[in-house]
């Protein structure tokens, strides 16, 4: 039986100390899905429910992971990933506006992906990922709430954790991911998949004009 994402995070080769901490505390939620294409509505609903949970408890740092139970190569999964993000944006704009603490323009350095007025930093994991640290047993998508990074910065913990993660990642790969940058330096969209992009146009997320619907 193939190891799951929990075992992958617990392994010594996995560099994200933040994920290890969340897992240890029981604040890392994993949702198993058979595939992306047939479950976009379910995935979106799960993220919305997770977003509401965050708003009820904004003090606890949490992350949400979707682990997919199907075989697909990296290129196919990356394509499905961008399609998923765009499809969920279209669903989301019917009831929510973009998180007003970040930009809705993927080309803006202050951009962050937003669902249910909650911004997320996304990470794609895959057995064939270009980054060794992201080579999970099964394809996964991680939703990290953007506000957790703001919280860590206020507590003077962010840069210590960031530097430790990058140190472990460099030790594993031999060099730091050239796409990595602090929020506000470059659009974070370039960091989502672990792939090296020549320009931001290779990351096909739509910019939608958000309507100011009130959600009830």
C-alpha positions as CSV (number, residue, x, y, z in Angstrom):
1,X,0.0,0.0,0.0
2,X,1.4,3.4,-1.0
3,X,2.3,5.7,1.9
4,X,-0.1,8.7,2.4
5,X,0.6,12.4,2.8
6,X,0.8,12.1,6.6
7,X,3.7,9.7,6.4
8,X,5.3,11.9,3.7
9,X,5.2,14.9,6.0
10,X,6.6,13.0,8.9
11,X,9.6,11.7,6.9
12,X,13.0,13.2,7.5
13,X,13.3,14.3,3.9
14,X,10.3,16.6,4.1
15,X,11.6,20.1,4.8
16,X,8.5,22.0,5.9
17,X,8.7,22.2,9.6
18,X,5.5,24.1,9.7
19,X,3.5,21.2,8.2
20,X,5.2,18.9,10.7
21,X,4.1,21.1,13.5
22,X,0.5,21.3,12.3
23,X,0.3,17.6,11.8
24,X,1.6,17.0,15.3
25,X,-1.0,19.4,16.8
26,X,-3.9,17.9,14.8
27,X,-4.4,21.1,12.7
28,X,-3.6,19.6,9.3
29,X,-6.8,18.4,7.6
30,X,-6.6,15.9,4.7
31,X,-9.4,15.2,2.3
32,X,-9.1,12.2,0.1
33,X,-10.6,12.7,-3.4
34,X,-10.5,10.2,-6.3
35,X,-9.7,12.8,-9.0
36,X,-9.9,16.6,-9.7
37,X,-12.0,16.6,-12.8
38,X,-15.1,14.9,-11.5
39,X,-15.0,16.6,-8.0
40,X,-14.6,20.3,-8.6
41,X,-17.8,21.1,-6.7
42,X,-16.9,18.9,-3.8
43,X,-13.4,20.4,-3.6
44,X,-14.8,23.9,-3.7
45,X,-17.4,23.1,-1.0
46,X,-14.7,21.7,1.2
47,X,-12.6,24.8,0.9
48,X,-15.6,27.0,1.7
49,X,-16.3,25.0,4.8
50,X,-12.6,25.2,5.8
51,X,-12.7,29.0,5.2
52,X,-15.7,29.4,7.5
53,X,-13.9,27.4,10.2
54,X,-10.9,29.8,9.9
55,X,-13.2,32.8,10.4
56,X,-14.7,31.3,13.6
57,X,-11.3,30.5,15.0
58,X,-8.7,33.0,13.6
59,X,-6.1,32.2,16.3
60,X,-5.4,28.6,15.4
61,X,-3.1,28.0,12.4
62,X,-4.5,25.3,10.1
63,X,-3.9,23.9,6.6
64,X,-6.0,21.9,4.3
65,X,-4.7,19.2,1.9
66,X,-6.5,17.4,-0.9
67,X,-4.9,14.0,-1.6
68,X,-5.9,12.5,-4.9
69,X,-6.3,8.8,-5.4
70,X,-5.5,8.5,-9.1
71,X,-2.4,8.2,-11.2
72,X,-1.5,11.1,-13.4
73,X,1.8,12.5,-14.7
74,X,3.0,15.9,-13.5
75,X,2.1,17.8,-16.6
76,X,-1.5,16.4,-16.6
77,X,-1.8,17.2,-12.9
78,X,-0.5,20.7,-13.3
79,X,-3.0,21.3,-16.1
80,X,-5.8,20.0,-13.9
81,X,-4.6,22.2,-11.1
82,X,-4.9,25.4,-13.1
83,X,-8.3,24.4,-14.4
84,X,-9.5,23.7,-10.9
85,X,-8.4,27.1,-9.7
86,X,-10.2,28.8,-12.5
87,X,-13.4,26.8,-12.1
88,X,-13.5,27.5,-8.4
89,X,-13.0,31.2,-9.0
90,X,-16.0,31.2,-11.3
91,X,-18.1,29.5,-8.6
92,X,-16.8,31.8,-5.9
93,X,-17.6,35.1,-7.6
94,X,-21.3,34.3,-7.5
95,X,-21.3,34.8,-3.7
96,X,-18.1,36.3,-2.5
97,X,-15.7,39.1,-3.3
98,X,-11.9,38.7,-3.3
99,X,-10.1,38.9,0.1
100,X,-9.6,42.6,0.3
101,X,-6.2,42.2,2.1
102,X,-4.6,40.9,-1.1
103,X,-4.8,41.6,-4.9
104,X,-7.1,39.6,-7.2
105,X,-4.7,40.3,-10.2
106,X,-2.3,37.3,-10.7
107,X,0.2,39.7,-12.2
108,X,0.3,41.9,-9.1
109,X,3.0,41.2,-6.5
110,X,0.4,41.4,-3.8
111,X,-1.8,38.7,-5.4
112,X,-3.1,35.7,-3.4
113,X,-5.7,33.1,-4.4
114,X,-9.0,33.7,-2.7
115,X,-12.1,31.7,-2.0
116,X,-14.9,32.7,0.4
117,X,-13.0,36.0,1.0
118,X,-10.1,34.0,2.4
119,X,-6.8,34.1,0.7
120,X,-4.6,31.0,0.3
121,X,-1.0,30.2,-0.6
122,X,-1.2,27.0,-2.6
123,X,1.3,24.2,-3.0
124,X,1.2,21.4,-5.5
125,X,2.7,18.0,-4.5
126,X,3.3,15.2,-7.0
127,X,5.5,12.0,-7.2
128,X,7.2,13.6,-10.3
129,X,7.5,17.1,-8.9
130,X,10.6,19.1,-10.1
131,X,11.3,19.9,-6.4
132,X,12.4,16.8,-4.4
133,X,10.7,18.2,-1.3
134,X,7.4,18.2,-3.1
135,X,7.5,14.6,-4.3
136,X,4.6,13.1,-2.3
137,X,3.4,9.5,-2.8
138,X,0.2,10.8,-4.3
139,X,-0.8,14.0,-6.1
140,X,-1.9,16.6,-3.5
141,X,-2.9,20.3,-3.3
142,X,-2.2,22.2,-0.1
143,X,-4.3,25.2,1.0
144,X,-2.3,27.4,3.4
145,X,-4.3,30.4,4.7
146,X,-2.5,33.6,3.9
147,X,-3.4,35.1,7.3
148,X,-1.2,32.5,9.1
149,X,1.9,34.0,7.5
150,X,0.7,37.5,8.7
151,X,0.2,36.1,12.2
152,X,3.6,34.5,12.3
153,X,5.2,37.8,11.1
154,X,3.5,39.7,13.9
155,X,4.8,37.1,16.4
156,X,8.3,37.4,14.9
157,X,8.3,33.7,14.0
158,X,7.9,33.8,10.2
159,X,11.5,34.5,9.0
160,X,13.0,31.9,11.4
161,X,10.6,29.2,10.1
162,X,11.1,30.4,6.5
163,X,14.8,30.3,6.7
164,X,14.8,26.8,8.3
165,X,12.5,25.4,5.5
166,X,14.7,26.9,2.8
167,X,17.8,25.5,4.5
168,X,16.4,22.0,4.5
169,X,15.1,22.4,0.9
170,X,18.5,23.5,-0.3
171,X,20.2,20.6,1.5
172,X,17.8,18.2,-0.2
173,X,17.8,19.7,-3.8
174,X,21.2,21.3,-3.8
175,X,19.8,24.8,-4.6
176,X,16.9,26.9,-3.4
177,X,13.8,27.0,-5.6
178,X,14.4,30.0,-7.9
179,X,10.7,30.7,-7.9
180,X,10.6,31.3,-4.2
181,X,10.2,34.9,-2.9
182,X,8.6,36.6,0.0
183,X,5.0,37.9,-0.5
184,X,5.0,41.2,-2.2
185,X,8.3,40.7,-4.1
186,X,6.8,38.7,-6.9
187,X,3.4,37.2,-7.6
188,X,3.1,34.1,-5.4
189,X,1.4,32.3,-8.3
190,X,4.9,31.5,-9.6
191,X,5.5,29.4,-6.5
192,X,2.4,27.2,-6.5
193,X,3.6,24.2,-8.5
194,X,7.3,23.9,-7.9
195,X,8.0,24.2,-11.6
196,X,10.3,26.9,-13.0
197,X,8.4,29.4,-15.2
198,X,10.0,31.8,-17.6
199,X,7.2,34.3,-17.1
200,X,3.9,34.7,-15.3
201,X,1.8,34.1,-18.4
202,X,2.7,30.4,-18.1
203,X,0.5,30.3,-14.9
204,X,-3.0,30.5,-16.4
205,X,-5.2,31.9,-13.6
206,X,-8.1,34.2,-14.7
207,X,-8.5,37.6,-13.3
208,X,-12.2,37.9,-12.6
209,X,-14.1,41.1,-11.6
210,X,-15.5,40.3,-8.3
211,X,-19.1,41.4,-7.6
212,X,-19.9,42.6,-4.1
213,X,-22.4,40.0,-3.3
214,X,-23.4,39.5,0.3
215,X,-23.2,35.9,1.3
216,X,-25.9,34.5,3.5
